[in-house]
Amino acid sequence: MKAAIKRARETGELDAPDAEPLAAKELQLSHVPEGYKPNVIDFFLPLIALIVIAIGTFIAYGSPRGALGVRAALLIALGLALGKGCRCETLSRESPMA
């Protein structure tokens, strides 16, 4: 463990050279399209919408409408990305589900 702490502090490498990470390499890398400037609001606005819709529908209907909240959060996230200059084909091509 001491060797791992020393390696991380001195080189910044979290994994040993011969280690086999549990997650795929694709999930460890971050690809931000050129010209896109991420912001904290990109995370919090959809999250807040999801929470507000879940609580609001619970108060109004007696049951939270989670699917509605997720759809609204997704649309807000897409709108934010498109508003910042991402193109539709970039959003669909970069999707891990595509």
C-alpha positions in Angstrom: 0.0 0.0 0.0 2.9 2.4 0.8 4.2 1.8 -2.7 0.8 2.7 -4.2 0.5 5.9 -2.2 4.1 6.9 -3.2 3.4 6.1 -6.9 0.1 8.2 -6.8 1.8 11.1 -5.1 4.9 11.2 -7.2 3.7 10.2 -10.7 -0.1 10.8 -10.5 -0.7 7.2 -11.7 -3.4 5.6 -9.7 -2.9 2.1 -11.2 0.2 0.0 -11.2 1.7 -0.5 -14.7 0.7 -4.2 -14.6 -2.7 -3.6 -13.0 -5.9 -4.6 -14.8 -8.5 -2.0 -13.9 -12.1 -3.2 -13.2 -13.6 -0.5 -15.5 -13.1 -0.4 -19.2 -10.6 2.2 -20.6 -13.4 4.0 -22.4 -15.1 4.7 -19.1 -12.0 6.2 -17.6 -11.5 8.7 -20.4 -13.3 12.0 -20.9 -14.1 13.3 -24.3 -15.5 16.8 -24.5 -16.4 18.0 -28.0 -14.4 20.9 -29.3 -15.9 24.2 -28.4 -18.0 22.8 -25.5 -17.5 24.5 -22.2 -18.8 22.3 -19.4 -20.3 24.0 -16.3 -21.6 22.9 -13.0 -25.1 24.0 -14.1 -25.0 21.2 -16.6 -25.1 18.8 -13.7 -27.3 20.6 -11.2 -30.1 21.9 -13.3 -31.3 18.5 -14.6 -30.8 17.1 -11.1 -32.9 19.8 -9.5 -35.6 19.3 -12.2 -35.7 15.6 -11.5 -36.1 16.2 -7.7 -38.7 19.0 -8.1 -40.8 16.9 -10.5 -40.6 13.8 -8.3 -41.6 15.8 -5.2 -44.2 17.9 -7.0 -45.9 14.9 -8.6 -45.9 13.1 -5.2 -47.6 16.1 -3.6 -50.1 16.6 -6.5 -50.9 13.0 -7.3 -49.8 11.0 -4.3 -47.2 9.1 -6.2 -43.9 10.4 -7.7 -43.7 10.3 -11.4 -40.0 9.3 -11.8 -40.2 8.6 -15.5 -41.5 12.1 -16.1 -38.7 13.6 -14.0 -36.0 11.6 -15.9 -37.5 12.7 -19.3 -37.5 16.3 -18.2 -33.9 16.1 -16.9 -32.8 14.5 -20.2 -34.5 17.2 -22.2 -33.0 19.9 -20.1 -29.5 18.4 -20.4 -29.9 18.1 -24.2 -31.1 21.6 -24.4 -28.2 22.9 -22.4 -25.7 21.0 -24.6 -27.4 22.2 -27.8 -27.5 25.8 -26.4 -23.7 25.6 -25.8 -23.0 24.7 -29.4 -23.1 20.9 -29.4 -24.5 19.5 -32.6 -27.1 16.8 -32.7 -24.9 14.3 -34.5 -22.2 14.8 -31.8 -24.7 14.1 -29.1 -25.9 10.9 -30.7 -22.4 9.7 -31.9 -20.7 10.2 -28.5 -23.5 8.4 -26.6 -22.3 5.3 -24.9 -25.7 3.7 -25.8 -25.2 4.3 -29.6 
